[in-house]
Amino acid sequence: MAKDLFSSLDLNLLRTFLVVYQEKNTRKTAERLFVSQPAISQALQKLRHHFDDELFVKVHGGLQPTSFCTELANTITPYFHGLESALNKSNQFKPSDIDHKIRLALSPVVLTCLSGSLYKRIKAQAPNAQLELLSWKPSTQEDIQKGTVDLGVSYVIPNSTKEVYAKKLIDVTGRIFVREGHPIKKSVIEPLDMAGFEIASMISPGWNDNFSYASQILDRYSIEHKVGFRSELIMAIIDVVLHTDMYMPHSNIFPVENYSGLRAVDVLIEGELYKTPIHAHFHVKNRNNPMITWLFSEIQEALTEQADKHNLSQI
């Protein structure tokens, strides 16, 4: 008779197993589970004995799963997600009950524009929550999969994984920002008006690491241009724009009123204001999670208010 591997197993060990599988490192697993590293090693020994398999082997830089380990992790993960959703759904959600850390990863394009208003919104409803606003990084999708980031906000990310779900928050209107006294005098321009001026481009890690989106648009219309400066730091870009004839591509969520000496200019592409969507990114298991639904709504409303404040032109 085959051994009953389920009824004789402590299910807490399976949770440890899944975190080790995600991290491939006992120290990082211990940090996530708030236990000691020897406790993780002891749990792994019990699991190895239970399944009669090595599960993980030591390699340079961490642990490598065996083929049995990978198959087991892929099989049980959906059941754990279902159990987590069922248990969380059983409690009526109230933001005021949140007494833990909320971690949001925002694209640099959004982080600079939304931090204060979003903090105020969330703390008003969840005063006991600790809010962490992180910058979106190439590893953010992996962090969402692991559960170390609750929700991310960025553009549509190329090569997004099946486990990370993208849901549109808002369409933002593209515009450029120049210094007061810039040779571009109009408040509404077309791409040809930008010919000859250099671009000061913001880098959003994981989205435009190796290109400028504005440059791609100008290439499409064979318009002379050059990317003169790139940075992940918005203040560095603003400082360059204030001291040169470069322009910064951004959108109608940028709070230009906070930066003396800058002026906003709308851009028409083939007669229309150029729009691009911003998405929320979260784990597929959290599509019906009440906290994620609440966070999505708050971020969407904050973005909408920010955009409405800065609509310059009605074309």
Disulfide bonds with the S-S distance in Angstrom:
none
